Amino acid sequence: MATNNNDQLVQELTKIVNDKKAAIAKAERPNWKTNCAFRYTKESSASTNLQVCAVVEDLVYMLGLLCEKRNAFNEAQKIVGTSLEFKWFGFTFDDWAEDIKTRIDKIEITMKKRELELLESRLNNLVSPELRAQMELEEIKKMLAQ
């Protein structure tokens, strides 16, 4: 009796893992707003590619720098009486912020994927021979239905 309960729990947990993997796959195809070539100063030709930056702290620093630049820009506008939109290398603050958040999300997704792979492996070790045969039959049935 305990084996059937374990099999049922394994099936439920496997479904949760598969649902999370599907959500991750969907989130892995971002729609970038900028060219992802972030530069710290207007004079610099050196840039950091957001798509490969792997340190969350660096990404937060970039956004912090943009916050300072935007705030200074808006303060200067108040002084001179203009109403221009703040842009950094041709892209708005919101575009940069969204791309930086997207990259941070992608870094976190990578960590979640590793965690899900570990959980999936552990769940596979708990599957009884009967449940494994049932799961295999269900996969074959899905393939034949296509």
Secondary structure as the mmCIF struct_conf table of DSSP 4:
data_model
#
loop_
_struct_conf.conf_type_id
_struct_conf.id
_struct_conf.beg_label_comp_id
_struct_conf.beg_label_asym_id
_struct_conf.beg_label_seq_id
_struct_conf.end_label_comp_id
_struct_conf.end_label_asym_id
_struct_conf.end_label_seq_id
HELX_RH_AL_P HELX_RH_AL_P1 ALA A 2 ALA A 27
TURN_TY1_P TURN_TY1_P1 GLU A 28 GLU A 28
BEND BEND1 ARG A 29 ARG A 29
BEND BEND2 LYS A 33 THR A 34
BEND BEND3 CYS A 36 CYS A 36
STRN STRN1 ALA A 37 PHE A 38
BEND BEND4 TYR A 40 GLU A 43
STRN STRN2 THR A 48 ASN A 49
TURN_TY1_P TURN_TY1_P2 LEU A 50 VAL A 52
HELX_RH_AL_P HELX_RH_AL_P2 VAL A 56 VAL A 80
TURN_TY1_P TURN_TY1_P3 GLY A 81 GLY A 81
HELX_LH_PP_P HELX_LH_PP_P1 LEU A 84 PHE A 86
STRN STRN3 LYS A 87 TRP A 88
TURN_TY1_P TURN_TY1_P4 PHE A 89 GLY A 90
STRN STRN4 PHE A 91 THR A 92
HELX_RH_AL_P HELX_RH_AL_P3 PHE A 93 LEU A 126
HELX_RH_AL_P HELX_RH_AL_P4 PRO A 129 ALA A 145
#
